[in-house]
Amino acid sequence: MVLAVHIYVVTRPKPATEKTRIMARIDIKQPISQEESNKITEWLYQQQGVDHVLCNQKSNIVVFTFSPLKANANQIASDFKTVLNYPNAKRYVPTEAEIQGGCPVASTSFTYKMYKAVKNIF
């Protein structure tokens, strides 16, 4: 008996829909106060397509979600630098390696594989 297995590789991402949300991060790269954090949060919420914002003044990082049909994270980051006057701010874009192994709950990530191996031992 011969068992045939077919593996299909998806080479194109699914097209964005109205429900699609993307998360983006901007590293501010300078200390910010609570007042500045509030101003950043308010400004980002005013950007078209942005629906959730988290600004952490301790790490000087802001994370937001947006609709790719209504906004572009690179443009938001560029406007952020100029409008809010944070010239050192930069959008953080993970490397391919970080994307592949970064999510601790993804079944293909190294962290998840280690978790399963340890779980099976005990």
Residue pairs with C-beta under 8 A, 6 or more apart in sequence:
16 67
16 68
16 69
17 69
18 67
18 69
20 67
20 68
20 69
21 51
21 65
21 66
21 67
22 65
22 66
22 67
22 68
22 73
23 63
23 64
23 65
24 63
24 64
24 65
24 66
24 73
24 76
24 77
24 91
25 61
25 62
25 63
25 91
25 92
26 61
26 62
26 63
26 64
26 77
26 80
26 89
26 90
26 91
26 92
27 60
27 61
27 89
27 90
27 91
27 92
28 40
28 60
28 61
28 62
28 86
28 88
28 89
29 60
29 86
29 88
29 89
29 90
30 60
30 86
30 88
30 89
31 57
31 60
32 40
32 55
32 57
32 60
33 57
34 57
36 57
37 55
37 56
37 57
38 55
39 84
40 53
40 55
40 62
40 80
40 84
41 53
41 55
41 62
43 80
43 83
43 84
44 50
44 53
44 55
44 62
44 64
44 76
44 80
45 53
47 66
47 71
47 76
47 79
48 70
48 71
49 66
49 67
49 68
49 69
49 70
49 71
50 64
50 65
50 66
50 71
50 76
51 65
51 66
51 67
52 64
52 65
53 62
53 63
53 64
54 62
54 63
54 64
55 61
55 62
55 63
56 62
56 63
61 92
64 76
66 73
66 76
73 91
74 91
77 89
77 90
77 91
80 86
80 89
81 87
81 89
94 102
100 108
100 109
101 109
101 110
101 111
102 109
103 109
104 111
104 112
104 115
105 112
106 112
